[in-house]
Amino acid sequence: MPITMTYSYNCLLVNDIGGGVFHVQLNRTKQLNALDQEIWDEIGNVFNKLDTDSNCRVVILSGNGRAFSTGIDLTCTSYRLQPSAHLWQWTRTSMSLEGVEICSTHSH
């Protein structure tokens, strides 16, 4: 019997919508889903967990609210130093998944 993983985050909503499909939503709606250190860490964590979840075959990534993401949160000083390191970490993590990924973007 497969182990059921739990997904609880401050900046992400994660839903198992059935049939091996998981929906991950960026959820910093007041900041238009701007990417800060916490959300970067959560994105890396959720993709690593989904990669090992035997119930997951497809990941849909989208933004909750009126924007997918406005990009890097410029109020975070760590991004002013090395934004590319965070982007590389996310890209490397998501590209190593064995399932299929779908990214759904939208804007206002």
Secondary structure in CASP SS format (residue, H / E / C, confidence):
PFRMAT SS
TARGET T0000
AUTHOR 0000-0000-0000
METHOD secondary structure of the structure
MODEL  1
M C 1.00
P C 1.00
I C 1.00
T C 1.00
M C 1.00
T C 1.00
Y C 1.00
S C 1.00
Y C 1.00
N C 1.00
C C 1.00
L E 1.00
L E 1.00
V E 1.00
N E 1.00
D E 1.00
I E 1.00
G E 1.00
G C 1.00
G C 1.00
V E 1.00
F E 1.00
H E 1.00
V E 1.00
Q E 1.00
L E 1.00
N C 1.00
R C 1.00
T H 1.00
K H 1.00
Q H 1.00
L C 1.00
N C 1.00
A C 1.00
L E 1.00
D C 1.00
Q H 1.00
E H 1.00
I H 1.00
W H 1.00
D H 1.00
E H 1.00
I H 1.00
G H 1.00
N H 1.00
V H 1.00
F H 1.00
N H 1.00
K H 1.00
L H 1.00
D H 1.00
T H 1.00
D C 1.00
S C 1.00
N C 1.00
C C 1.00
R C 1.00
V E 1.00
V E 1.00
I E 1.00
L E 1.00
S E 1.00
G E 1.00
N C 1.00
G C 1.00
R C 1.00
A C 1.00
F C 1.00
S C 1.00
T C 1.00
G C 1.00
I E 1.00
D C 1.00
L C 1.00
T C 1.00
C C 1.00
T H 1.00
S H 1.00
Y H 1.00
R H 1.00
L H 1.00
Q C 1.00
P H 1.00
S H 1.00
A H 1.00
H H 1.00
L H 1.00
W H 1.00
Q H 1.00
W H 1.00
T H 1.00
R H 1.00
T H 1.00
S H 1.00
M H 1.00
S C 1.00
L C 1.00
E C 1.00
G C 1.00
V E 1.00
E E 1.00
I E 1.00
C E 1.00
S C 1.00
T C 1.00
H C 1.00
S C 1.00
H C 1.00
END
